[in-house]
Amino acid sequence: AQSVTQPDIHITVSEGASLELRCNYSYGATPYLFWYVQSPGQGLQLLLKYFSGDTLVQGIKGFEAEFKRSQSSFNLRKPSVHWSDAAEYFCAATPGSARQLTFGSGTQLTVLP
Amino acid sequence: NAGVTQTPKFQVLKTGQSMTLQCAQDMNHEYMSWYRQDPGMGLRLIHYSVGAGITDQGEVPNGYNVSRSTTEDFPLRLLSAAPSQTSVYFCASSYSIVGGGSNTEAFFGQGTRLTVV
């Protein structure tokens, strides 16, 4: 079955530290991959997406993600976290079908001052 | 542009009551969908529509009804609310199949927080 796994339920980092959020997918072929961020009480905002080509994808707010086919992973990174990055982060994937997106269970990010 | 608008933002229902969650988009998107978000489970697809007059079931459709009479609107109906339907509901829209091209991404509303008591 197609699935998206985010192994880390909760991550805590200090402001200014680097960040990596993990995402693994299980699909027959490489799906289209996305990272969304959800601030408290808000909807989902797209951070970045991978369709094809360069495996290092740049997004908004200083985030980037690297697609690794051999590891079926699409990890999100940021070199220096800001307090405003505290939020829940969702990895999502689709094979390109009309059934839209399959989401991971989310990773809650806490940023310490 | 308003994007995707959901109403209401909050709702409390009693078990057995019915209600409709509204979703409207002003981007002329063909594809619309409803998700529910529960702690530790991410977002799960309830129903989706690929255009006016066409709907289909997602992963968790039981207890919900949808219709798509116009391109702009995609309401979600709870026929007889149950406590298990307490959740945050998100509506999303996209120009076409998500991933069907470099510009096809899903846009989300701000959510409706529903509590069934």
Chai-1 contact restraints between the chains, C-beta under 6 A:
chainA,res_idxA,chainB,res_idxB,connection_type,confidence,min_distance_angstrom,max_distance_angstrom,comment,restraint_id
A,Y32,B,G99,contact,1.0,0.0,6.0,A-B,restraint_1
A,G43,B,F108,contact,1.0,0.0,6.0,A-B,restraint_2
A,G43,B,G109,contact,1.0,0.0,6.0,A-B,restraint_3
A,G43,B,Q110,contact,1.0,0.0,6.0,A-B,restraint_4
A,G43,B,G111,contact,1.0,0.0,6.0,A-B,restraint_5
A,L44,B,F108,contact,1.0,0.0,6.0,A-B,restraint_6
A,L46,B,E105,contact,1.0,0.0,6.0,A-B,restraint_7
A,F51,B,S102,contact,1.0,0.0,6.0,A-B,restraint_8
A,T94,B,V98,contact,1.0,0.0,6.0,A-B,restraint_9
A,T94,B,G99,contact,1.0,0.0,6.0,A-B,restraint_10
A,G96,B,I97,contact,1.0,0.0,6.0,A-B,restraint_11
A,G96,B,G99,contact,1.0,0.0,6.0,A-B,restraint_12
A,G96,B,G100,contact,1.0,0.0,6.0,A-B,restraint_13
A,A98,B,V50,contact,1.0,0.0,6.0,A-B,restraint_14
A,A98,B,I97,contact,1.0,0.0,6.0,A-B,restraint_15
A,Q100,B,S33,contact,1.0,0.0,6.0,A-B,restraint_16
A,Q100,B,L45,contact,1.0,0.0,6.0,A-B,restraint_17
A,Q100,B,Y48,contact,1.0,0.0,6.0,A-B,restraint_18
A,Q100,B,V98,contact,1.0,0.0,6.0,A-B,restraint_19
A,L101,B,V98,contact,1.0,0.0,6.0,A-B,restraint_20
A,F103,B,G42,contact,1.0,0.0,6.0,A-B,restraint_21
A,F103,B,L43,contact,1.0,0.0,6.0,A-B,restraint_22
A,G104,B,G42,contact,1.0,0.0,6.0,A-B,restraint_23
A,S105,B,G40,contact,1.0,0.0,6.0,A-B,restraint_24
A,S105,B,M41,contact,1.0,0.0,6.0,A-B,restraint_25
A,S105,B,G42,contact,1.0,0.0,6.0,A-B,restraint_26
A,G106,B,G42,contact,1.0,0.0,6.0,A-B,restraint_27
